[in-house]
Amino acid sequence: MTRKIVKQYKAYRDDIRDLQTRRPVPGPELEQLDPFLFLNHHGPQVYAPDNLGLPFGPHPHRGFETVTFILRGELAHSDTGGHESIIGTGGVQWMTAGSGLIHSELSPEAFKRHGGELEILQLWVNLPSRLKMTPPGYVGLQAQDIPQIPLSRGHGEISLISGSVAGVTGPIKSLTDVTLMTVQMSAGSEVTLHAPAARQVFLYTVKGRLKIDDILAQAWHLIELDNSDDRVTITATDDATFLFGHADKINEPVVSHGPFVMNTVQEINQAILDYQAGKFDVKL
């Protein structure tokens, strides 16, 4: 048995300056997949030498977490909590915005001078009302910090960020017990991933096509699954990469305004006032 595909949501093109960007959620047919709020897929593309780099200068967040997967290239992070890092290919940045943080996500100077490949995923994960004002935090992981779990017969591997797979635990301890990983598979291979039936699965096809219960899942699509089983059996039709995770549904009202995600309009208004008053300069 396996969970089955309910619907596929195409990632629509929404470039940001010269940064190729696709976004499956939110979109015309899907506002969120509770607790997963937002996914940007930047690239894949090659930047020429003497480029402007990424366009994400200082901006605030409150009420959720961002998880950024650097599939190719480099990403420099800095925030008002005093965190700074440059994360390379295969690394991940996990930021808890919580009560409020201002951060920048830019290309390092060397990347802007020399150019190179770039492909990045950024996923927003909601926080329940009891945690929306939790203290901000940040963890930057390089590729060597992330456990790699080989698939059978060497036909791919799982890069485990949080949660547990096959007795291995990821390096991030999620506030809400979110499991997240990226999976690379060679064409014709198969993997079965555990996902308790009560939890929401997040599955995005980064590269290549997959097959689930004999239904083809297209590349650059968010795949909504039913809750009919505790397992998801996936076959790679092509050499494929996908983002996979699962989490408990929060089942609370979601009110968002740009970089703020809260439960009520009043809380959004307060977030704007607090930002304007300099209260996101947290200095942890």
C-alpha positions as CSV (number, residue, x, y, z in Angstrom):
1,M,0.0,0.0,0.0
2,T,1.0,3.6,-0.5
3,R,-0.5,7.0,-0.2
4,K,-2.0,8.2,-3.5
5,I,-1.9,11.4,-5.5
6,V,-4.8,13.7,-4.9
7,K,-3.7,16.6,-7.1
8,Q,-0.6,18.1,-8.7
9,Y,0.1,21.9,-8.6
10,K,2.4,23.3,-11.2
11,A,5.1,25.7,-10.0
12,Y,4.3,28.9,-11.9
13,R,7.0,31.2,-13.2
14,D,7.5,34.4,-11.2
15,D,11.0,35.7,-11.8
16,I,12.6,38.2,-9.4
17,R,14.9,40.5,-11.4
18,D,17.2,38.1,-13.2
19,L,16.6,35.3,-10.8
20,Q,14.5,32.5,-12.4
21,T,11.8,31.6,-9.9
22,R,9.0,29.1,-9.8
23,R,6.4,28.9,-7.0
24,P,3.8,26.1,-6.6
25,V,2.4,27.4,-3.3
26,P,0.7,29.8,-2.7
27,G,-0.8,29.7,-6.1
28,P,-4.1,30.0,-8.0
29,E,-5.4,26.7,-6.8
30,L,-3.6,26.2,-3.5
31,E,-3.3,28.8,-0.6
32,Q,-1.3,26.5,1.7
33,L,-0.7,22.8,2.6
34,D,-1.0,23.2,6.4
35,P,1.6,23.8,7.9
36,F,3.6,24.4,4.7
37,L,2.9,27.9,3.5
38,F,5.2,28.9,0.7
39,L,7.9,27.4,-1.6
40,N,10.2,29.3,-4.0
41,H,12.3,27.3,-6.4
42,H,15.1,29.6,-7.7
43,G,17.0,28.4,-10.8
44,P,18.6,26.2,-11.9
45,Q,20.6,28.8,-13.8
46,V,24.2,30.0,-14.4
47,Y,25.2,33.5,-13.4
48,A,27.9,35.2,-15.5
49,P,30.9,36.9,-13.9
50,D,30.4,40.4,-12.5
51,N,26.7,39.7,-11.7
52,L,24.5,41.4,-9.2
53,G,23.8,38.3,-7.2
54,L,20.6,37.5,-5.3
55,P,18.2,40.4,-4.6
56,F,17.1,39.6,-1.1
57,G,18.5,42.5,1.0
58,P,17.3,43.3,4.6
59,H,13.7,42.3,5.2
60,P,11.7,41.3,8.3
61,H,9.8,38.1,9.2
62,R,7.5,37.1,12.1
63,G,5.4,34.1,13.0
64,F,7.0,31.2,11.0
65,E,10.2,29.4,10.0
66,T,12.2,29.5,6.7
67,V,14.1,26.5,5.5
68,T,16.5,27.2,2.6
69,F,18.1,24.4,0.6
70,I,21.2,25.4,-1.4
71,L,21.2,22.8,-4.1
72,R,23.9,24.5,-6.1
73,G,25.9,27.7,-5.5
74,E,26.3,29.7,-2.3
75,L,24.2,31.8,0.0
76,A,25.3,34.4,2.5
77,H,23.0,34.9,5.5
78,S,23.1,37.7,8.1
79,D,20.4,38.8,10.6
80,T,19.7,41.1,13.4
81,G,20.2,38.3,15.9
82,G,23.9,38.3,15.1
83,H,24.0,35.2,12.9
84,E,26.2,35.2,9.8
85,S,27.2,32.4,7.5
86,I,28.0,31.5,3.9
87,I,26.5,28.1,3.1
88,G,27.6,26.2,0.0
89,T,26.2,23.5,-2.3
90,G,24.3,20.8,-0.4
91,G,23.8,23.0,2.7
92,V,20.7,24.2,4.5
93,Q,19.7,27.3,6.4
94,W,17.0,26.9,9.0
95,M,15.7,30.2,10.5
96,T,13.1,30.6,13.2
97,A,11.6,34.1,12.7
98,G,9.4,33.7,15.7
99,S,8.8,37.0,17.4
100,G,10.6,38.9,14.7
101,L,13.9,39.1,12.9
102,I,15.4,41.1,10.0
103,H,17.7,39.1,7.7
104,S,19.5,39.3,4.3
105,E,20.0,36.5,1.8
106,L,22.6,37.6,-0.7
107,S,25.3,36.2,-2.9
108,P,28.9,36.2,-1.5
109,E,31.2,38.7,-3.2
110,A,33.2,35.9,-4.8
111,F,30.1,34.5,-6.5
112,K,29.2,38.0,-7.8
113,R,32.8,38.3,-9.2
114,H,33.2,34.9,-10.7
115,G,29.6,33.7,-11.3
116,G,28.5,30.1,-11.3
117,E,25.6,27.7,-10.9
118,L,22.7,28.5,-8.7
119,E,19.7,26.5,-7.5
120,I,17.9,27.2,-4.2
121,L,14.7,26.1,-2.6
122,Q,13.1,28.2,0.2
123,L,10.2,26.7,2.2
124,W,8.1,28.5,4.8
125,V,6.8,26.4,7.6
126,N,4.1,27.9,9.9
127,L,4.3,28.0,13.6
128,P,1.2,27.5,15.9
129,S,-0.1,30.4,17.9
130,R,1.7,29.2,21.0
131,L,5.1,29.5,19.2
132,K,4.6,32.5,17.0
133,M,6.4,34.8,19.5
134,T,9.1,32.3,20.3
135,P,12.7,33.8,20.4
136,P,14.3,33.9,16.9
137,G,17.0,31.5,16.0
138,Y,19.2,30.3,13.1
139,V,21.2,27.2,12.2
140,G,23.4,27.0,9.1
141,L,24.5,23.6,7.9
142,Q,27.1,22.8,5.4
143,A,26.8,19.6,3.2
144,Q,29.1,17.7,5.5
145,D,26.9,18.4,8.5
146,I,23.9,16.6,6.9
147,P,23.7,12.8,7.1
148,Q,23.4,11.0,3.8
149,I,21.4,7.8,3.8
150,P,22.1,5.6,0.7
151,L,19.2,4.0,-1.1
152,S,19.4,0.3,-2.0
153,R,21.9,-0.8,-4.6
154,G,23.4,2.7,-4.7
155,H,20.6,4.1,-6.7
156,G,20.5,7.4,-4.8
157,E,20.5,9.0,-1.4
158,I,18.5,10.9,1.2
159,S,19.9,14.1,2.7
160,L,18.1,14.2,6.1
161,I,17.6,17.6,7.6
162,S,15.2,16.9,10.4
163,G,13.3,13.9,11.8
164,S,14.4,10.3,11.6
165,V,14.8,7.8,8.7
166,A,16.2,4.3,9.0
167,G,17.5,4.9,12.5
168,V,19.3,8.1,11.5
169,T,18.2,11.5,13.0
170,G,18.7,14.8,11.2
171,P,20.8,17.6,12.8
172,I,17.8,20.0,13.2
173,K,15.5,19.6,16.1
174,S,12.3,21.1,14.8
175,L,10.1,23.1,17.3
176,T,7.1,21.4,15.8
177,D,8.5,18.0,14.9
178,V,8.7,18.7,11.2
179,T,10.6,16.1,9.1
180,L,12.4,17.4,6.0
181,M,14.8,15.8,3.5
182,T,15.9,16.0,-0.1
183,V,16.1,12.8,-2.1
184,Q,18.1,12.0,-5.2
185,M,17.2,8.9,-7.2
186,S,18.5,7.3,-10.4
187,A,16.0,6.4,-13.1
188,G,14.1,3.2,-12.4
189,S,14.9,3.1,-8.7
190,E,12.3,2.9,-6.0
191,V,12.1,4.2,-2.4
192,T,9.4,3.8,0.3
193,L,9.3,6.7,2.8
194,H,7.5,6.6,6.2
195,A,4.8,9.3,6.7
196,P,2.2,8.8,9.5
197,A,-1.2,8.9,8.0
198,A,-2.4,11.7,10.3
199,R,0.4,14.0,9.1
200,Q,0.5,16.3,6.1
201,V,3.1,15.3,3.4
202,F,5.0,17.9,1.4
203,L,6.4,16.5,-1.8
204,Y,7.9,18.8,-4.5
205,T,9.5,17.5,-7.7
206,V,12.7,19.5,-8.2
207,K,14.0,17.5,-11.1
208,G,12.7,14.6,-13.2
209,R,9.4,12.7,-13.1
210,L,8.2,10.3,-10.4
211,K,5.6,7.6,-10.2
212,I,3.3,7.1,-7.2
213,D,0.7,4.3,-7.3
214,D,1.2,4.1,-11.1
215,I,0.3,7.9,-11.5
216,L,3.0,10.1,-13.0
217,A,4.1,13.1,-11.0
218,Q,5.6,15.8,-13.3
219,A,8.7,17.8,-12.6
220,W,8.3,21.3,-11.0
221,H,5.0,20.3,-9.3
222,L,3.8,20.1,-5.7
223,I,2.2,16.7,-5.2
224,E,-0.7,16.6,-2.8
225,L,-1.2,13.1,-1.3
226,D,-4.1,11.5,0.5
227,N,-3.8,10.1,4.1
228,S,-4.7,6.5,3.2
229,D,-1.4,4.9,4.4
230,D,1.7,5.4,6.6
231,R,4.0,5.0,3.6
232,V,4.7,6.7,0.3
233,T,6.3,4.4,-2.4
234,I,8.0,6.5,-5.1
235,T,9.6,5.3,-8.4
236,A,11.9,7.5,-10.4
237,T,10.9,7.6,-14.0
238,D,14.0,9.8,-14.7
239,D,17.0,10.7,-12.7
240,A,15.2,12.7,-10.1
241,T,15.5,15.0,-7.1
242,F,12.6,15.9,-4.8
243,L,11.9,17.7,-1.5
244,F,10.0,15.5,1.0
245,G,8.7,16.1,4.4
246,H,5.8,15.7,6.8
247,A,4.3,17.5,9.8
248,D,1.3,17.8,12.0
249,K,-1.4,20.1,10.7
250,I,-1.8,23.2,12.9
251,N,-5.5,23.8,12.0
252,E,-5.5,27.4,13.0
253,P,-6.5,30.6,11.1
254,V,-3.7,31.9,8.9
255,V,-3.5,35.7,8.2
256,S,-0.5,36.7,6.2
257,H,0.8,40.1,5.0
258,G,4.0,40.0,3.1
259,P,6.7,38.7,5.4
260,F,4.4,38.3,8.4
261,V,2.2,35.2,9.1
262,M,-0.1,35.4,12.2
263,N,-3.5,34.3,13.3
264,T,-5.4,37.6,13.2
265,V,-5.4,40.9,11.4
266,Q,-4.7,42.6,14.8
267,E,-1.5,40.6,15.2
268,I,-0.4,41.6,11.7
269,N,-1.0,45.2,12.5
270,Q,1.0,44.8,15.6
271,A,3.9,43.1,13.7
272,I,4.0,46.1,11.3
273,L,4.0,48.6,14.3
274,D,6.8,46.6,16.1
275,Y,8.9,46.5,12.9
276,Q,8.5,50.2,12.4
277,A,9.4,50.8,16.1
278,G,12.7,48.8,15.7
279,K,11.7,45.9,17.8
280,F,13.0,43.4,15.3
281,D,16.6,44.5,16.0
282,V,16.8,41.6,18.5
283,K,20.5,41.4,19.2
284,L,20.4,37.9,20.6
